[in-house]
Amino acid sequence: MKLEEFNRLISDSICPEGLPSLLEALWQDAHDNWEAAHDIAQLKEGTQDYDRLHAYLHRKEGDSWNANYWYQRAKVKPFKGTLDEEWRMLVAYYLERY
């Protein structure tokens, strides 16, 4: 799947079946369903990609201490751009990996 195709899926009101869970989380986040996205991030705590998603979600929530904890667990530096930039970066990264 390409980034453009995923972005088109965002306009759907129902989450498409068969999305990899990390991309489903970002779809949920784009639909202002933080809890559903967070539930997915918690599914595989200790897995770098899930911890990275977890960091983004807590940053979006405004909990910088918790976000920094998850960035550290994911072994990445805290993201310095906007939340939209981080979301797009994560989508592109997960599309490449999954």
Sine and cosine of phi, psi and omega as CSV:
sin_phi,cos_phi,sin_psi,cos_psi,sin_omega,cos_omega
0.00,0.00,0.63,-0.78,0.02,-1.00
-0.99,-0.14,0.33,-0.94,-0.01,-1.00
-0.84,0.54,-0.66,0.75,-0.01,-1.00
-0.88,0.47,-0.64,0.76,0.01,-1.00
-0.92,0.40,-0.68,0.73,0.03,-1.00
-0.88,0.47,-0.68,0.73,0.02,-1.00
-0.88,0.48,-0.56,0.83,0.07,-1.00
-0.92,0.38,-0.57,0.82,0.02,-1.00
-0.90,0.43,-0.41,0.91,-0.01,-1.00
-0.88,0.48,-0.51,0.86,-0.01,-1.00
-0.96,0.27,-0.24,0.97,0.05,-1.00
-0.94,0.34,0.64,-0.77,-0.01,-1.00
-0.99,0.10,-0.23,0.97,0.04,-1.00
-0.86,-0.50,0.72,-0.69,-0.02,-1.00
-0.88,0.47,0.80,-0.60,-0.01,-1.00
-0.89,0.46,0.63,-0.77,0.04,-1.00
-0.95,0.32,0.52,-0.85,0.11,-0.99
1.00,0.05,0.03,1.00,0.08,-1.00
-0.93,0.36,0.65,-0.76,0.16,-0.99
-0.84,0.54,0.55,-0.84,-0.17,-0.99
-0.85,0.53,-0.61,0.80,0.01,-1.00
-0.91,0.40,-0.62,0.79,0.07,-1.00
-0.95,0.30,-0.55,0.83,0.10,-0.99
-0.88,0.47,-0.65,0.76,0.03,-1.00
-0.88,0.48,-0.68,0.73,0.01,-1.00
-0.94,0.34,-0.53,0.85,0.12,-0.99
-0.90,0.44,-0.74,0.68,0.02,-1.00
-0.86,0.51,-0.69,0.73,0.01,-1.00
-0.88,0.48,-0.66,0.75,0.02,-1.00
-0.90,0.44,-0.37,0.93,0.03,-1.00
-0.98,-0.18,0.36,0.93,0.05,-1.00
0.86,0.51,0.53,0.85,0.06,-1.00
-0.94,-0.34,0.94,0.34,-0.06,-1.00
-0.85,0.52,-0.68,0.74,-0.04,-1.00
-0.86,0.51,-0.71,0.70,0.01,-1.00
-0.90,0.44,-0.66,0.75,0.03,-1.00
-0.90,0.44,-0.67,0.74,0.01,-1.00
-0.91,0.42,-0.64,0.77,0.05,-1.00
-0.85,0.53,-0.64,0.77,0.02,-1.00
-0.92,0.39,-0.68,0.74,0.01,-1.00
-0.86,0.51,-0.55,0.83,-0.03,-1.00
-0.98,0.19,-0.22,0.98,-0.06,-1.00
-0.86,0.50,-0.60,0.80,-0.08,-1.00
-0.72,-0.69,0.80,0.60,0.07,-1.00
-0.83,0.56,0.62,-0.78,-0.05,-1.00
1.00,-0.09,-0.15,0.99,0.10,-0.99
-0.99,-0.12,0.80,-0.60,-0.16,-0.99
-0.79,0.61,-0.73,0.69,-0.04,-1.00
-0.91,0.42,-0.59,0.80,0.02,-1.00
-0.96,0.29,-0.62,0.79,0.05,-1.00
-0.91,0.41,-0.56,0.83,0.03,-1.00
-0.91,0.41,-0.69,0.73,0.09,-1.00
-0.88,0.48,-0.68,0.73,0.00,-1.00
-0.85,0.53,-0.67,0.75,0.02,-1.00
-0.87,0.49,-0.75,0.66,0.01,-1.00
-0.84,0.53,-0.71,0.70,-0.06,-1.00
-0.90,0.44,-0.64,0.77,0.02,-1.00
-0.96,0.30,-0.52,0.86,0.11,-0.99
-0.89,0.45,-0.70,0.72,0.01,-1.00
-0.89,0.46,-0.60,0.80,0.01,-1.00
-0.92,0.39,-0.35,0.94,-0.03,-1.00
0.99,-0.10,0.14,0.99,-0.01,-1.00
-0.99,-0.14,0.99,0.15,-0.11,-0.99
-0.91,0.41,-0.56,0.83,0.03,-1.00
-0.88,0.48,-0.75,0.66,-0.01,-1.00
-0.91,0.41,-0.65,0.76,0.05,-1.00
-0.86,0.51,-0.72,0.69,-0.01,-1.00
-0.89,0.46,-0.59,0.81,0.07,-1.00
-0.86,0.51,-0.71,0.70,-0.04,-1.00
-0.96,0.28,-0.55,0.84,0.13,-0.99
-0.87,0.50,-0.69,0.72,0.02,-1.00
-0.89,0.46,-0.70,0.71,0.02,-1.00
-0.89,0.47,-0.56,0.83,0.01,-1.00
-0.98,0.18,-0.12,0.99,0.01,-1.00
0.90,0.44,0.65,0.76,0.09,-1.00
-0.75,-0.66,0.41,-0.91,0.07,-1.00
-0.97,0.25,0.55,-0.84,0.06,-1.00
-0.82,0.57,0.65,-0.76,-0.03,-1.00
-0.94,0.34,0.70,-0.71,-0.06,-1.00
-0.98,-0.20,-0.18,0.98,-0.01,-1.00
-0.99,0.10,-0.25,-0.97,0.01,-1.00
-0.97,0.24,0.23,-0.97,0.08,-1.00
-0.89,0.45,-0.63,0.77,0.04,-1.00
-0.89,0.46,-0.67,0.75,0.03,-1.00
-0.90,0.44,-0.65,0.76,0.02,-1.00
-0.92,0.40,-0.67,0.74,0.03,-1.00
-0.85,0.52,-0.75,0.66,0.00,-1.00
-0.89,0.46,-0.64,0.77,0.03,-1.00
-0.89,0.46,-0.69,0.72,0.01,-1.00
-0.91,0.42,-0.68,0.74,0.04,-1.00
-0.85,0.53,-0.78,0.63,-0.02,-1.00
-0.87,0.50,-0.68,0.73,-0.01,-1.00
-0.90,0.44,-0.73,0.68,-0.02,-1.00
-0.94,0.34,-0.53,0.85,0.07,-1.00
-0.89,0.45,-0.62,0.79,0.03,-1.00
-0.92,0.38,-0.62,0.79,-0.12,-0.99
-1.00,0.07,-0.49,0.87,-0.11,-0.99
-0.84,-0.54,0.00,0.00,0.00,0.00
